């Protein structure tokens, strides 16, 4: 899976939690989940759980802390997929 495909999957995962539709439409590596997409921290946990399910990976607490923006989330996803 290339970076664009991963970003599209991530976009679908976060869509139900996003309060800023315009930012979602322009999602890229530098998009911050909380500041740009206005996803609250409780919903961020839901996003992580959805990421685990969609990508069939397990995300530990340390990795979860890193997943604040798209680029970091993609890095964690790649790392977990590579470790499978």
Secondary structure by P-SEA (a helix, b strand, c coil): ccaaaaaaaaaaaaccccccaaaaaaccccccccccccccaaaaaaaaaaaaaaacccccaaaaaacccaaaaaaaaaaaaaac
